[in-house]
Amino acid sequence: MAAQEYFLRAKRVLRRLEQFPESGRYLPEFPDLPHREIIVRPYRFVYRVMGTTVWVVTVWHGARQPIRPAS
């Protein structure tokens, strides 16, 4: 049940990117990259906007040290 609730919450938050693709913040660890993130605790969804497409490139657990995404 908890997994399903998390899935629905994450889906609702990520669907906002359809209308507001630049609403996430830039990655504080890598400010020179074009990637942004949306946090749905305890996970960080890292994405990149390319044209009219939003690509989720990785998902990090908030307790883990992130690695630099490929440009």
PDB file with SEQRES, HELIX, SHEET and CRYST1 records, atoms N, CA, C and O in Angstrom:
SEQRES   1 A   71  MET ALA ALA GLN GLU TYR PHE LEU ARG ALA LYS ARG VAL          
SEQRES   2 A   71  LEU ARG ARG LEU GLU GLN PHE PRO GLU SER GLY ARG TYR          
SEQRES   3 A   71  LEU PRO GLU PHE PRO ASP LEU PRO HIS ARG GLU ILE ILE          
SEQRES   4 A   71  VAL ARG PRO TYR ARG PHE VAL TYR ARG VAL MET GLY THR          
SEQRES   5 A   71  THR VAL TRP VAL VAL THR VAL TRP HIS GLY ALA ARG GLN          
SEQRES   6 A   71  PRO ILE ARG PRO ALA SER                                      
HELIX    1 AA1 ALA A    2  ARG A   15  1                                  14    
HELIX    2 AA2 ARG A   16  GLU A   18  5                                   3    
SHEET    1 AA1 3 ARG A  36  VAL A  40  0                                        
SHEET    2 AA1 3 TYR A  43  MET A  50 -1                                        
SHEET    3 AA1 3 THR A  53  HIS A  61 -1                                        
CRYST1    1.000    1.000    1.000  90.00  90.00  90.00 P 1           1          
ATOM      1  N   MET A   1       0.818  -1.200   0.000  1.00  0.00           N  
ATOM      2  CA  MET A   1       0.000   0.000   0.000  1.00  0.00           C  
ATOM      3  C   MET A   1       0.863   1.265   0.000  1.00  0.00           C  
ATOM      4  O   MET A   1       0.562   2.222  -0.714  1.00  0.00           O  
ATOM      5  N   ALA A   2       1.927   1.271   0.794  1.00  0.00           N  
ATOM      6  CA  ALA A   2       2.791   2.454   0.860  1.00  0.00           C  
ATOM      7  C   ALA A   2       3.454   2.713  -0.490  1.00  0.00           C  
ATOM      8  O   ALA A   2       3.596   3.864  -0.903  1.00  0.00           O  
ATOM      9  N   ALA A   3       3.855   1.654  -1.173  1.00  0.00           N  
ATOM     10  CA  ALA A   3       4.498   1.821  -2.481  1.00  0.00           C  
ATOM     11  C   ALA A   3       3.522   2.429  -3.485  1.00  0.00           C  
ATOM     12  O   ALA A   3       3.903   3.290  -4.278  1.00  0.00           O  
ATOM     13  N   GLN A   4       2.298   1.995  -3.454  1.00  0.00           N  
ATOM     14  CA  GLN A   4       1.300   2.530  -4.371  1.00  0.00           C  
ATOM     15  C   GLN A   4       1.025   4.013  -4.070  1.00  0.00           C  
ATOM     16  O   GLN A   4       0.883   4.817  -4.991  1.00  0.00           O  
ATOM     17  N   GLU A   5       0.951   4.364  -2.808  1.00  0.00           N  
ATOM     18  CA  GLU A   5       0.736   5.758  -2.425  1.00  0.00           C  
ATOM     19  C   GLU A   5       1.915   6.631  -2.874  1.00  0.00           C  
ATOM     20  O   GLU A   5       1.718   7.745  -3.359  1.00  0.00           O  
ATOM     21  N   TYR A   6       3.141   6.116  -2.708  1.00  0.00           N  
ATOM     22  CA  TYR A   6       4.309   6.870  -3.155  1.00  0.00           C  
ATOM     23  C   TYR A   6       4.279   7.044  -4.667  1.00  0.00           C  
ATOM     24  O   TYR A   6       4.537   8.137  -5.173  1.00  0.00           O  
ATOM     25  N   PHE A   7       3.968   5.980  -5.384  1.00  0.00           N  
ATOM     26  CA  PHE A   7       3.893   6.041  -6.842  1.00  0.00           C  
ATOM     27  C   PHE A   7       2.905   7.118  -7.284  1.00  0.00           C  
ATOM     28  O   PHE A   7       3.215   7.913  -8.172  1.00  0.00           O  
ATOM     29  N   LEU A   8       1.739   7.151  -6.686  1.00  0.00           N  
ATOM     30  CA  LEU A   8       0.724   8.140  -7.069  1.00  0.00           C  
ATOM     31  C   LEU A   8       1.176   9.558  -6.735  1.00  0.00           C  
ATOM     32  O   LEU A   8       0.931  10.483  -7.510  1.00  0.00           O  
ATOM     33  N   ARG A   9       1.830   9.737  -5.595  1.00  0.00           N  
ATOM     34  CA  ARG A   9       2.332  11.069  -5.218  1.00  0.00           C  
ATOM     35  C   ARG A   9       3.424  11.517  -6.181  1.00  0.00           C  
ATOM     36  O   ARG A   9       3.409  12.654  -6.652  1.00  0.00           O  
ATOM     37  N   ALA A  10       4.379  10.624  -6.478  1.00  0.00           N  
ATOM     38  CA  ALA A  10       5.462  10.968  -7.407  1.00  0.00           C  
ATOM     39  C   ALA A  10       4.904  11.264  -8.791  1.00  0.00           C  
ATOM     40  O   ALA A  10       5.342  12.210  -9.445  1.00  0.00           O  
ATOM     41  N   LYS A  11       3.958  10.478  -9.238  1.00  0.00           N  
ATOM     42  CA  LYS A  11       3.357  10.688 -10.557  1.00  0.00           C  
ATOM     43  C   LYS A  11       2.680  12.053 -10.630  1.00  0.00           C  
ATOM     44  O   LYS A  11       2.817  12.763 -11.626  1.00  0.00           O  
ATOM     45  N   ARG A  12       1.957  12.419  -9.586  1.00  0.00           N  
ATOM     46  CA  ARG A  12       1.266  13.708  -9.547  1.00  0.00           C  
ATOM     47  C   ARG A  12       2.272  14.864  -9.606  1.00  0.00           C  
ATOM     48  O   ARG A  12       2.069  15.830 -10.341  1.00  0.00           O  
ATOM     49  N   VAL A  13       3.338  14.760  -8.839  1.00  0.00           N  
ATOM     50  CA  VAL A  13       4.353  15.820  -8.823  1.00  0.00           C  
ATOM     51  C   VAL A  13       5.058  15.903 -10.168  1.00  0.00           C  
ATOM     52  O   VAL A  13       5.245  16.998 -10.699  1.00  0.00           O  
ATOM     53  N   LEU A  14       5.448  14.776 -10.721  1.00  0.00           N  
ATOM     54  CA  LEU A  14       6.185  14.773 -11.985  1.00  0.00           C  
ATOM     55  C   LEU A  14       5.312  15.194 -13.164  1.00  0.00           C  
ATOM     56  O   LEU A  14       5.826  15.732 -14.145  1.00  0.00           O  
ATOM     57  N   ARG A  15       4.025  14.963 -13.088  1.00  0.00           N  
ATOM     58  CA  ARG A  15       3.122  15.386 -14.176  1.00  0.00           C  
ATOM     59  C   ARG A  15       3.091  16.908 -14.330  1.00  0.00           C  
ATOM     60  O   ARG A  15       2.778  17.419 -15.406  1.00  0.00           O  
ATOM     61  N   ARG A  16       3.413  17.624 -13.267  1.00  0.00           N  
ATOM     62  CA  ARG A  16       3.460  19.088 -13.354  1.00  0.00           C  
ATOM     63  C   ARG A  16       4.513  19.562 -14.345  1.00  0.00           C  
ATOM     64  O   ARG A  16       4.423  20.669 -14.876  1.00  0.00           O  
ATOM     65  N   LEU A  17       5.508  18.725 -14.590  1.00  0.00           N  
ATOM     66  CA  LEU A  17       6.556  19.103 -15.538  1.00  0.00           C  
ATOM     67  C   LEU A  17       6.017  19.241 -16.957  1.00  0.00           C  
ATOM     68  O   LEU A  17       6.649  19.886 -17.794  1.00  0.00           O  
ATOM     69  N   GLU A  18       4.871  18.651 -17.239  1.00  0.00           N  
ATOM     70  CA  GLU A  18       4.262  18.805 -18.567  1.00  0.00           C  
ATOM     71  C   GLU A  18       3.944  20.277 -18.836  1.00  0.00           C  
ATOM     72  O   GLU A  18       4.134  20.767 -19.949  1.00  0.00           O  
ATOM     73  N   GLN A  19       3.468  20.965 -17.826  1.00  0.00           N  
ATOM     74  CA  GLN A  19       3.107  22.374 -18.000  1.00  0.00           C  
ATOM     75  C   GLN A  19       4.211  23.330 -17.547  1.00  0.00           C  
ATOM     76  O   GLN A  19       4.328  24.444 -18.056  1.00  0.00           O  
ATOM     77  N   PHE A  20       5.015  22.881 -16.586  1.00  0.00           N  
ATOM     78  CA  PHE A  20       6.044  23.746 -16.017  1.00  0.00           C  
ATOM     79  C   PHE A  20       7.387  23.010 -15.989  1.00  0.00           C  
ATOM     80  O   PHE A  20       7.880  22.669 -14.914  1.00  0.00           O  
ATOM     81  N   PRO A  21       7.980  22.762 -17.160  1.00  0.00           N  
ATOM     82  CA  PRO A  21       9.196  21.948 -17.202  1.00  0.00           C  
ATOM     83  C   PRO A  21      10.405  22.577 -16.502  1.00  0.00           C  
ATOM     84  O   PRO A  21      11.346  21.865 -16.151  1.00  0.00           O  
ATOM     85  N   GLU A  22      10.396  23.859 -16.300  1.00  0.00           N  
ATOM     86  CA  GLU A  22      11.535  24.499 -15.646  1.00  0.00           C  
ATOM     87  C   GLU A  22      11.244  24.817 -14.186  1.00  0.00           C  
ATOM     88  O   GLU A  22      11.901  25.672 -13.593  1.00  0.00           O  
ATOM     89  N   SER A  23      10.265  24.137 -13.606  1.00  0.00           N  
ATOM     90  CA  SER A  23       9.890  24.423 -12.219  1.00  0.00           C  
ATOM     91  C   SER A  23      10.837  23.801 -11.205  1.00  0.00           C  
ATOM     92  O   SER A  23      10.883  24.248 -10.059  1.00  0.00           O  
ATOM     93  N   GLY A  24      11.588  22.790 -11.591  1.00  0.00           N  
ATOM     94  CA  GLY A  24      12.539  22.186 -10.670  1.00  0.00           C  
ATOM     95  C   GLY A  24      13.771  23.062 -10.500  1.00  0.00           C  
ATOM     96  O   GLY A  24      14.043  23.942 -11.316  1.00  0.00           O  
ATOM     97  N   ARG A  25      14.501  22.809  -9.442  1.00  0.00           N  
ATOM     98  CA  ARG A  25      15.706  23.607  -9.208  1.00  0.00           C  
ATOM     99  C   ARG A  25      16.904  22.956  -9.891  1.00  0.00           C  
ATOM    100  O   ARG A  25      16.928  21.749 -10.131  1.00  0.00           O  
ATOM    101  N   TYR A  26      17.896  23.789 -10.196  1.00  0.00           N  
ATOM    102  CA  TYR A  26      19.156  23.258 -10.706  1.00  0.00           C  
ATOM    103  C   TYR A  26      19.824  22.456  -9.602  1.00  0.00           C  
ATOM    104  O   TYR A  26      19.590  22.706  -8.419  1.00  0.00           O  
ATOM    105  N   LEU A  27      20.643  21.504  -9.979  1.00  0.00           N  
ATOM    106  CA  LEU A  27      21.323  20.660  -8.997  1.00  0.00           C  
ATOM    107  C   LEU A  27      22.356  21.484  -8.233  1.00  0.00           C  
ATOM    108  O   LEU A  27      23.286  22.017  -8.840  1.00  0.00           O  
ATOM    109  N   PRO A  28      22.211  21.596  -6.920  1.00  0.00           N  
ATOM    110  CA  PRO A  28      23.163  22.413  -6.166  1.00  0.00           C  
ATOM    111  C   PRO A  28      24.594  21.868  -6.239  1.00  0.00           C  
ATOM    112  O   PRO A  28      25.553  22.635  -6.153  1.00  0.00           O  
ATOM    113  N   GLU A  29      24.741  20.547  -6.398  1.00  0.00           N  
ATOM    114  CA  GLU A  29      26.073  19.946  -6.474  1.00  0.00           C  
ATOM    115  C   GLU A  29      26.752  20.197  -7.822  1.00  0.00           C  
ATOM    116  O   GLU A  29      27.979  20.179  -7.919  1.00  0.00           O  
ATOM    117  N   PHE A  30      25.944  20.430  -8.861  1.00  0.00           N  
ATOM    118  CA  PHE A  30      26.460  20.600 -10.219  1.00  0.00           C  
ATOM    119  C   PHE A  30      25.774  21.788 -10.900  1.00  0.00           C  
ATOM    120  O   PHE A  30      25.031  21.590 -11.862  1.00  0.00           O  
ATOM    121  N   PRO A  31      26.003  23.006 -10.430  1.00  0.00           N  
ATOM    122  CA  PRO A  31      25.276  24.161 -10.963  1.00  0.00           C  
ATOM    123  C   PRO A  31      25.592  24.489 -12.422  1.00  0.00           C  
ATOM    124  O   PRO A  31      24.864  25.252 -13.058  1.00  0.00           O  
ATOM    125  N   ASP A  32      26.666  23.920 -12.948  1.00  0.00           N  
ATOM    126  CA  ASP A  32      27.036  24.193 -14.337  1.00  0.00           C  
ATOM    127  C   ASP A  32      26.293  23.301 -15.332  1.00  0.00           C  
ATOM    128  O   ASP A  32      26.397  23.510 -16.541  1.00  0.00           O  
ATOM    129  N   LEU A  33      25.555  22.321 -14.846  1.00  0.00           N  
ATOM    130  CA  LEU A  33      24.818  21.413 -15.735  1.00  0.00           C  
ATOM    131  C   LEU A  33      23.399  21.925 -15.999  1.00  0.00           C  
ATOM    132  O   LEU A  33      22.846  22.665 -15.185  1.00  0.00           O  
ATOM    133  N   PRO A  34      22.808  21.532 -17.135  1.00  0.00           N  
ATOM    134  CA  PRO A  34      21.439  21.966 -17.450  1.00  0.00           C  
ATOM    135  C   PRO A  34      20.364  21.121 -16.753  1.00  0.00           C  
ATOM    136  O   PRO A  34      19.173  21.356 -16.954  1.00  0.00           O  
ATOM    137  N   HIS A  35      20.765  20.160 -15.954  1.00  0.00           N  
ATOM    138  CA  HIS A  35      19.815  19.272 -15.276  1.00  0.00           C  
ATOM    139  C   HIS A  35      19.118  19.993 -14.126  1.00  0.00           C  
ATOM    140  O   HIS A  35      19.667  20.907 -13.512  1.00  0.00           O  
ATOM    141  N   ARG A  36      17.908  19.557 -13.859  1.00  0.00           N  
ATOM    142  CA  ARG A  36      17.118  20.077 -12.749  1.00  0.00           C  
ATOM    143  C   ARG A  36      16.628  18.907 -11.921  1.00  0.00           C  
ATOM    144  O   ARG A  36      16.769  17.752 -12.324  1.00  0.00           O  
ATOM    145  N   GLU A  37      16.054  19.201 -10.765  1.00  0.00           N  
ATOM    146  CA  GLU A  37      15.532  18.120  -9.942  1.00  0.00           C  
ATOM    147  C   GLU A  37      14.196  18.496  -9.332  1.00  0.00           C  
ATOM    148  O   GLU A  37      13.891  19.657  -9.062  1.00  0.00           O  
ATOM    149  N   ILE A  38      13.424  17.448  -9.131  1.00  0.00           N  
ATOM    150  CA  ILE A  38      12.175  17.531  -8.383  1.00  0.00           C  
ATOM    151  C   ILE A  38      12.339  16.543  -7.236  1.00  0.00           C  
ATOM    152  O   ILE A  38      12.719  15.393  -7.452  1.00  0.00           O  
ATOM    153  N   ILE A  39      12.057  16.985  -6.033  1.00  0.00           N  
ATOM    154  CA  ILE A  39      12.206  16.110  -4.876  1.00  0.00           C  
ATOM    155  C   ILE A  39      10.837  15.600  -4.456  1.00  0.00           C  
ATOM    156  O   ILE A  39       9.908  16.369  -4.207  1.00  0.00           O  
ATOM    157  N   VAL A  40      10.744  14.291  -4.386  1.00  0.00           N  
ATOM    158  CA  VAL A  40       9.585  13.608  -3.814  1.00  0.00           C  
ATOM    159  C   VAL A  40      10.205  12.708  -2.755  1.00  0.00           C  
ATOM    160  O   VAL A  40      10.608  11.581  -3.040  1.00  0.00           O  
ATOM    161  N   ARG A  41      10.275  13.210  -1.548  1.00  0.00           N  
ATOM    162  CA  ARG A  41      11.023  12.536  -0.483  1.00  0.00           C  
ATOM    163  C   ARG A  41      10.638  11.075  -0.345  1.00  0.00           C  
ATOM    164  O   ARG A  41       9.458  10.723  -0.343  1.00  0.00           O  
ATOM    165  N   PRO A  42      11.655  10.230  -0.230  1.00  0.00           N  
ATOM    166  CA  PRO A  42      13.068  10.501  -0.011  1.00  0.00           C  
ATOM    167  C   PRO A  42      13.903  10.499  -1.301  1.00  0.00           C  
ATOM    168  O   PRO A  42      15.129  10.402  -1.235  1.00  0.00           O  
ATOM    169  N   TYR A  43      13.267  10.602  -2.456  1.00  0.00           N  
ATOM    170  CA  TYR A  43      13.992  10.516  -3.725  1.00  0.00           C  
ATOM    171  C   TYR A  43      14.102  11.862  -4.433  1.00  0.00           C  
ATOM    172  O   TYR A  43      13.245  12.736  -4.296  1.00  0.00           O  
ATOM    173  N   ARG A  44      15.189  11.999  -5.195  1.00  0.00           N  
ATOM    174  CA  ARG A  44      15.432  13.173  -6.038  1.00  0.00           C  
ATOM    175  C   ARG A  44      15.344  12.700  -7.486  1.00  0.00           C  
ATOM    176  O   ARG A  44      16.134  11.860  -7.916  1.00  0.00           O  
ATOM    177  N   PHE A  45      14.397  13.230  -8.227  1.00  0.00           N  
ATOM    178  CA  PHE A  45      14.234  12.902  -9.643  1.00  0.00           C  
ATOM    179  C   PHE A  45      14.981  13.951 -10.453  1.00  0.00           C  
ATOM    180  O   PHE A  45      14.603  15.123 -10.462  1.00  0.00           O  
ATOM    181  N   VAL A  46      16.029  13.532 -11.124  1.00  0.00           N  
ATOM    182  CA  VAL A  46      16.867  14.453 -11.897  1.00  0.00           C  
ATOM    183  C   VAL A  46      16.426  14.365 -13.353  1.00  0.00           C  
ATOM    184  O   VAL A  46      16.307  13.277 -13.916  1.00  0.00           O  
ATOM    185  N   TYR A  47      16.184  15.529 -13.951  1.00  0.00           N  
ATOM    186  CA  TYR A  47      15.680  15.540 -15.318  1.00  0.00           C  
ATOM    187  C   TYR A  47      16.353  16.627 -16.130  1.00  0.00           C  
ATOM    188  O   TYR A  47      17.024  17.512 -15.599  1.00  0.00           O  
ATOM    189  N   ARG A  48      16.153  16.533 -17.424  1.00  0.00           N  
ATOM    190  CA  ARG A  48      16.688  17.531 -18.358  1.00  0.00           C  
ATOM    191  C   ARG A  48      15.611  17.833 -19.390  1.00  0.00           C  
ATOM    192  O   ARG A  48      14.942  16.929 -19.889  1.00  0.00           O  
ATOM    193  N   VAL A  49      15.455  19.097 -19.700  1.00  0.00           N  
ATOM    194  CA  VAL A  49      14.496  19.523 -20.711  1.00  0.00           C  
ATOM    195  C   VAL A  49      15.243  19.651 -22.032  1.00  0.00           C  
ATOM    196  O   VAL A  49      16.254  20.349 -22.121  1.00  0.00           O  
ATOM    197  N   MET A  50      14.735  18.968 -23.060  1.00  0.00           N  
ATOM    198  CA  MET A  50      15.330  19.047 -24.395  1.00  0.00           C  
ATOM    199  C   MET A  50      14.193  19.304 -25.380  1.00  0.00           C  
ATOM    200  O   MET A  50      13.432  18.399 -25.721  1.00  0.00           O  
ATOM    201  N   GLY A  51      14.093  20.550 -25.827  1.00  0.00           N  
ATOM    202  CA  GLY A  51      12.985  20.917 -26.707  1.00  0.00           C  
ATOM    203  C   GLY A  51      11.685  20.869 -25.933  1.00  0.00           C  
ATOM    204  O   GLY A  51      11.534  21.553 -24.920  1.00  0.00           O  
ATOM    205  N   THR A  52      10.748  20.066 -26.404  1.00  0.00           N  
ATOM    206  CA  THR A  52       9.461  19.926 -25.718  1.00  0.00           C  
ATOM    207  C   THR A  52       9.388  18.635 -24.900  1.00  0.00           C  
ATOM    208  O   THR A  52       8.317  18.243 -24.437  1.00  0.00           O  
ATOM    209  N   THR A  53      10.540  17.980 -24.727  1.00  0.00           N  
ATOM    210  CA  THR A  53      10.577  16.713 -24.008  1.00  0.00           C  
ATOM    211  C   THR A  53      11.314  16.865 -22.683  1.00  0.00           C  
ATOM    212  O   THR A  53      12.361  17.510 -22.608  1.00  0.00           O  
ATOM    213  N   VAL A  54      10.755  16.266 -21.647  1.00  0.00           N  
ATOM    214  CA  VAL A  54      11.398  16.221 -20.337  1.00  0.00           C  
ATOM    215  C   VAL A  54      11.890  14.792 -20.136  1.00  0.00           C  
ATOM    216  O   VAL A  54      11.102  13.847 -20.137  1.00  0.00           O  
ATOM    217  N   TRP A  55      13.202  14.645 -19.965  1.00  0.00           N  
ATOM    218  CA  TRP A  55      13.814  13.334 -19.762  1.00  0.00           C  
ATOM    219  C   TRP A  55      14.229  13.189 -18.299  1.00  0.00           C  
ATOM    220  O   TRP A  55      15.066  13.951 -17.815  1.00  0.00           O  
ATOM    221  N   VAL A  56      13.653  12.224 -17.597  1.00  0.00           N  
ATOM    222  CA  VAL A  56      14.137  11.895 -16.256  1.00  0.00           C  
ATOM    223  C   VAL A  56      15.368  11.032 -16.473  1.00  0.00           C  
ATOM    224  O   VAL A  56      15.275   9.934 -17.021  1.00  0.00           O  
ATOM    225  N   VAL A  57      16.525  11.530 -16.042  1.00  0.00           N  
ATOM    226  CA  VAL A  57      17.782  10.835 -16.340  1.00  0.00           C  
ATOM    227  C   VAL A  57      18.267   9.956 -15.198  1.00  0.00           C  
ATOM    228  O   VAL A  57      19.022   9.011 -15.427  1.00  0.00           O  
ATOM    229  N   THR A  58      17.852  10.247 -13.987  1.00  0.00           N  
ATOM    230  CA  THR A  58      18.222   9.388 -12.863  1.00  0.00           C  
ATOM    231  C   THR A  58      17.344   9.704 -11.663  1.00  0.00           C  
ATOM    232  O   THR A  58      16.717  10.761 -11.582  1.00  0.00           O  
ATOM    233  N   VAL A  59      17.321   8.774 -10.754  1.00  0.00           N  
ATOM    234  CA  VAL A  59      16.603   8.951  -9.489  1.00  0.00           C  
ATOM    235  C   VAL A  59      17.586   8.585  -8.385  1.00  0.00           C  
ATOM    236  O   VAL A  59      18.141   7.486  -8.375  1.00  0.00           O  
ATOM    237  N   TRP A  60      17.798   9.516  -7.453  1.00  0.00           N  
ATOM    238  CA  TRP A  60      18.717   9.277  -6.340  1.00  0.00           C  
ATOM    239  C   TRP A  60      17.943   9.234  -5.039  1.00  0.00           C  
ATOM    240  O   TRP A  60      16.988   9.987  -4.846  1.00  0.00           O  
ATOM    241  N   HIS A  61      18.356   8.356  -4.155  1.00  0.00           N  
ATOM    242  CA  HIS A  61      17.831   8.414  -2.790  1.00  0.00           C  
ATOM    243  C   HIS A  61      18.481   9.627  -2.132  1.00  0.00           C  
ATOM    244  O   HIS A  61      19.675   9.864  -2.316  1.00  0.00           O  
ATOM    245  N   GLY A  62      17.730  10.376  -1.389  1.00  0.00           N  
ATOM    246  CA  GLY A  62      18.234  11.603  -0.792  1.00  0.00           C  
ATOM    247  C   GLY A  62      19.412  11.417   0.149  1.00  0.00           C  
ATOM    248  O   GLY A  62      20.159  12.367   0.385  1.00  0.00           O  
ATOM    249  N   ALA A  63      19.602  10.216   0.695  1.00  0.00           N  
ATOM    250  CA  ALA A  63      20.711   9.959   1.609  1.00  0.00           C  
ATOM    251  C   ALA A  63      22.016   9.645   0.874  1.00  0.00           C  
ATOM    252  O   ALA A  63      23.077   9.592   1.498  1.00  0.00           O  
ATOM    253  N   ARG A  64      21.950   9.439  -0.420  1.00  0.00           N  
ATOM    254  CA  ARG A  64      23.145   9.070  -1.183  1.00  0.00           C  
ATOM    255  C   ARG A  64      23.826  10.298  -1.765  1.00  0.00           C  
ATOM    256  O   ARG A  64      23.185  11.303  -2.070  1.00  0.00           O  
ATOM    257  N   GLN A  65      25.124  10.193  -1.910  1.00  0.00           N  
ATOM    258  CA  GLN A  65      25.905  11.258  -2.560  1.00  0.00           C  
ATOM    259  C   GLN A  65      25.708  11.139  -4.056  1.00  0.00           C  
ATOM    260  O   GLN A  65      25.990  10.079  -4.615  1.00  0.00           O  
ATOM    261  N   PRO A  66      25.237  12.178  -4.734  1.00  0.00           N  
ATOM    262  CA  PRO A  66      24.986  12.091  -6.174  1.00  0.00           C  
ATOM    263  C   PRO A  66      26.278  12.051  -6.976  1.00  0.00           C  
ATOM    264  O   PRO A  66      27.319  12.558  -6.556  1.00  0.00           O  
ATOM    265  N   ILE A  67      26.171  11.429  -8.149  1.00  0.00           N  
ATOM    266  CA  ILE A  67      27.278  11.455  -9.105  1.00  0.00           C  
ATOM    267  C   ILE A  67      26.877  12.365 -10.252  1.00  0.00           C  
ATOM    268  O   ILE A  67      25.690  12.576 -10.498  1.00  0.00           O  
ATOM    269  N   ARG A  68      27.845  12.894 -10.940  1.00  0.00           N  
ATOM    270  CA  ARG A  68      27.599  13.843 -12.019  1.00  0.00           C  
ATOM    271  C   ARG A  68      26.882  13.148 -13.179  1.00  0.00           C  
ATOM    272  O   ARG A  68      27.407  12.181 -13.732  1.00  0.00           O  
ATOM    273  N   PRO A  69      25.684  13.628 -13.557  1.00  0.00           N  
ATOM    274  CA  PRO A  69      24.986  13.044 -14.717  1.00  0.00           C  
ATOM    275  C   PRO A  69      25.731  13.358 -16.012  1.00  0.00           C  
ATOM    276  O   PRO A  69      26.434  14.364 -16.110  1.00  0.00           O  
ATOM    277  N   ALA A  70      25.570  12.499 -16.983  1.00  0.00           N  
ATOM    278  CA  ALA A  70      26.165  12.740 -18.302  1.00  0.00           C  
ATOM    279  C   ALA A  70      25.467  13.923 -18.952  1.00  0.00           C  
ATOM    280  O   ALA A  70      24.252  14.072 -18.824  1.00  0.00           O  
ATOM    281  N   SER A  71      26.215  14.756 -19.642  1.00  0.00           N  
ATOM    282  CA  SER A  71      25.623  15.931 -20.316  1.00  0.00           C  
ATOM    283  C   SER A  71      24.964  15.534 -21.522  1.00  0.00           C  
ATOM    284  O   SER A  71      24.407  16.376 -22.227  1.00  0.00           O  
TER     285      SER A  71                                                      
END                                                                             
